[in-house]
């Protein structure tokens, strides 16, 4: 299969020898503008106006890896490491500046709380929109609606506008929609950091069920315990570069040592 440098084409069911996701030498660079604080001299010269400056941010730098079908891979790293940027590229939301990404299978994403939801519409209407966006027919969405609503445990709020929802309610519905879209590949960014303890337990059980059914899952998290419990593979990113890949316990140990925190303190990372 041939894929252009910045093109990514989701495929239907593929032979097991073809990776679910293939990332080849991917780099992503942002160009941002900001206003410099003028010195007294430059302020006089520019009559008090600020000066616009352009800065390049290398969010991801020459990252390459393959993920096979049925793998649950954790992606860890400090804030600003490029984890979420990389997931948006795999999801097809953000094109890479250079390199190539191949995805084989239907992708369902939970990358940011409530993204894609219309707060003016009800929870039920947003479930329909989410299903249509995932490529399901209205009949397929209707068949799954009760299961989605039951999992989210929102009761009568499913008929109410989502602007009336708390962040925890948003989280429950967003997670329920994502995991019930029959994804081949599920991308989750910090989904387990929101919601109460009972929902976290329920979400973890659902994710384990998806893994058991040979679905491929990416989990971006600061919660080392979640990565240990749910993942069988792990990637550590630092300042956009792939530092290490391997068995979760080994990668987490190297990461926490790099941060100069002991293993006993690693659990506190869940609260970051």
Secondary structure, 3 states (H helix, E strand, C coil): CCCCCCCCCCECCCCCCCCCEEEEEEEEEEEEEEEECCCHHHHHHCCCCCEEEEEEEEEEEEEEEEECCCCEEEEECCCCCCHHHHHHHHHCCCCCCEEEEEEECCEEEECCCCCCCCCCCEHHHHHHHHHHHCCCCHHHHHHHHHHHHHHHCCHHHHHCEHHHCCHHHHHHHHHHHHHCCCCCEEEEECHHHCCCHHHHHHHHHHHHHHHHCCCEEEEECCCHHHHHHHCCEEEEEECCEEEEEECHHHHHHHHHHHCCCCHHHHHHHHHC
